[in-house]
Amino acid sequence: MIKTPDITIIGGGVIGLLTAREFFNAGATVTVIDKNFMGQESSWAGGGILLPLYPWRQAEAISRLAIQSLSLYPALAAQLIADTHLDPEWTPCGLLITKNPDITAAIDWCDTNNIAFQNAGSDFFREIDTTPDNPLWLPEIAQARNPRLVKSLKQDLINKGVTLIEHCELTNITLAQNRITQIKTTTGQFPVNQLIFSAGAWTGQLFRKFFPVITGDAPKIVPVKGQMVLFDAKPDILRTMVLDGDQYLIPRRDGKILAGSTVEQDDFNKRTTPEARDQLTEFAIKLLPGLKNAPLIHHWAGLRPGTDHGIPYIDKHHEICNLSINAGHFRNGLVMGPASAQLMVDLILNRPTAVTPEPYQLSRQH
């Protein structure tokens, strides 16, 4: 007889894995199901800057989850290294923002959220070719290396005894009296107690497929493609992350430099394009001329879960009593992930929340 876990999570990206970890730490039994390998979609494809781009231009709801997550990341990274010996490369290398025409709003945001900042002097621009506009240096902002964070989270959950089921696609849901009793998948049927959708860009599609008659509380999540390129550069050619206009460079510890990214409405198409590759390459080499002789070694695309204003849905469904959602983080899944997982668990276990839950409700109005 199959033992029913306390929590079943559909989607094994960084949000699903962090949510599973948070539930395990609260004493729950957890199963995570993914249609592919865990963490191989948006979680793998992103850049890993642990701050929303120009957060003072974003909704306050994004800042609240981001700031809470910043406080959780050091301990998370330390625990993952200690317990899995897989380093997620959480690296507080700092972020240089070269152009800030709205510098007053930027400084107000940093002051309000206790984010350290300095005016960026000429030393920052010895290797960088751009026209600064009120440049700002945020020395404590960190990055995580997405693929390695996902790998360490996955191993951590395996070590803890969390059940991870890969290549397992959801095919049907049994609903009785506003309660889900079991799910059917390509690898069999599973009874459920609490079911959470954390399927990233596919979450809205799943809701429409399995709950077509329940129109209220349906999350408005659509795929938004982003393309990136990677250069095989020498270590220390760039020591800090750089945000220049709408694009950025991220130096990894081994010297590789990631340049991103595009924002494209292209449904569920993950194909890369030569136009995006050329545009990103030109941006990177112009900004950092030292990349001129660095080989371009990788070009890829991922699908972000886009929502209104980039605000995720983190809520219990108001009609189906044992269904919840933690999805729709757009470009900020890693940035908001630890706090999003914490909020999801707080809501389901009826614990006091560290972040006000109202902005993330399914019933919210924009």
SULFEN-V698300 format. One record per residue. RES is the residue in one letter. PHI is phi in whole degrees, -180 to 180 (none if undefined). Layout:
BEGIN
<<RES | PHI> <RES | PHI>>
END
This chain:
BEGIN
<<M | none> <I | -75> <K | -78> <T | -81> <P | -70> <D | -64> <I | -131> <T | -118> <I | -114> <I | -94> <G | 116> <G | -110> <G | -80> <V | -62> <I | -68> <G | -63> <L | -70> <L | -65> <T | -66> <A | -62> <R | -63> <E | -65> <F | -66> <F | -60> <N | -65> <A | -89> <G | 97> <A | -91> <T | -91> <V | -137> <T | -124> <V | -115> <I | -120> <D | -135> <K | -74> <N | -127> <F | -75> <M | -61> <G | 68> <Q | -100> <E | -102> <S | -58> <S | -61> <W | -77> <A | -82> <G | -74> <G | -90> <G | 99> <I | -69> <L | -92> <L | -163> <P | -59> <L | -68> <Y | 47> <P | -60> <W | -69> <R | -97> <Q | -99> <A | -64> <E | -58> <A | -61> <I | -70> <S | -60> <R | -62> <L | -71> <A | -64> <I | -64> <Q | -63> <S | -65> <L | -57> <S | -74> <L | -95> <Y | -64> <P | -57> <A | -68> <L | -60> <A | -62> <A | -63> <Q | -66> <L | -64> <I | -63> <A | -64> <D | -92> <T | -116> <H | 59> <L | -116> <D | -87> <P | -74> <E | 55> <W | -68> <T | -135> <P | -80> <C | -89> <G | 84> <L | -129> <L | -100> <I | -108> <T | -78> <K | -130> <N | -135> <P | -62> <D | -102> <I | -60> <T | -63> <A | -64> <A | -62> <I | -67> <D | -60> <W | -65> <C | -61> <D | -62> <T | -62> <N | -104> <N | 56> <I | -98> <A | -65> <F | -150> <Q | -143> <N | -69> <A | -91> <G | -83> <S | -64> <D | -57> <F | -70> <F | -111> <R | -69> <E | -103> <I | -109> <D | -109> <T | -157> <T | -103> <P | -67> <D | -139> <N | 50> <P | -64> <L | -126> <W | -112> <L | -109> <P | -70> <E | -101> <I | -72> <A | -110> <Q | -127> <A | -127> <R | -89> <N | -43> <P | -59> <R | -79> <L | -64> <V | -62> <K | -63> <S | -71> <L | -62> <K | -61> <Q | -65> <D | -60> <L | -69> <I | -62> <N | -59> <K | -78> <G | 91> <V | -70> <T | -84> <L | -113> <I | -120> <E | -102> <H | 52> <C | -135> <E | -99> <L | -70> <T | -119> <N | -161> <I | -131> <T | -95> <L | -118> <A | -137> <Q | 52> <N | 59> <R | -141> <I | -83> <T | -101> <Q | -158> <I | -122> <K | -112> <T | -132> <T | -69> <T | -117> <G | 130> <Q | -100> <F | -135> <P | -73> <V | -132> <N | -98> <Q | -119> <L | -116> <I | -122> <F | -92> <S | -135> <A | -99> <G | 56> <A | -63> <W | -89> <T | -64> <G | -62> <Q | -62> <L | -64> <F | -60> <R | -65> <K | -72> <F | -97> <F | -131> <P | -67> <V | -92> <I | -99> <T | -82> <G | -70> <D | 63> <A | -89> <P | -71> <K | -95> <I | -124> <V | -129> <P | -74> <V | -129> <K | -76> <G | -134> <Q | -108> <M | -143> <V | -132> <L | -132> <F | -106> <D | -93> <A | -98> <K | -77> <P | -56> <D | 73> <I | -66> <L | -144> <R | -98> <T | -131> <M | -71> <V | -130> <L | -108> <D | -127> <G | 67> <D | -96> <Q | -128> <Y | -151> <L | -121> <I | -129> <P | -87> <R | -84> <R | -63> <D | -86> <G | 102> <K | -61> <I | -124> <L | -96> <A | -120> <G | -152> <S | -149> <T | -89> <V | -130> <E | -131> <Q | -89> <D | -145> <D | 52> <F | -100> <N | -87> <K | -105> <R | -69> <T | -83> <T | -129> <P | -63> <E | -63> <A | -67> <R | -58> <D | -66> <Q | -66> <L | -68> <T | -64> <E | -62> <F | -58> <A | -64> <I | -72> <K | -66> <L | -71> <L | -128> <P | -56> <G | -62> <L | -81> <K | -54> <N | -101> <A | -88> <P | -65> <L | -82> <I | -110> <H | -158> <H | -144> <W | -146> <A | -138> <G | -136> <L | -113> <R | -82> <P | -85> <G | -80> <T | -139> <D | -58> <H | 63> <G | 73> <I | -88> <P | -74> <Y | -100> <I | -135> <D | -166> <K | -88> <H | -66> <H | -88> <E | -111> <I | -95> <C | -70> <N | -118> <L | -115> <S | -136> <I | -139> <N | -140> <A | -162> <G | 95> <H | -87> <F | 50> <R | -89> <N | -123> <G | -61> <L | -69> <V | -61> <M | -100> <G | -58> <P | -59> <A | -71> <S | -64> <A | -63> <Q | -60> <L | -66> <M | -59> <V | -68> <D | -58> <L | -66> <I | -72> <L | -92> <N | 56> <R | -93> <P | -60> <T | -96> <A | -77> <V | -124> <T | -60> <P | -81> <E | -56> <P | -64> <Y | -105> <Q | -72> <L | -64> <S | -90> <R | -62> <Q | -114> <H | -119>>
END
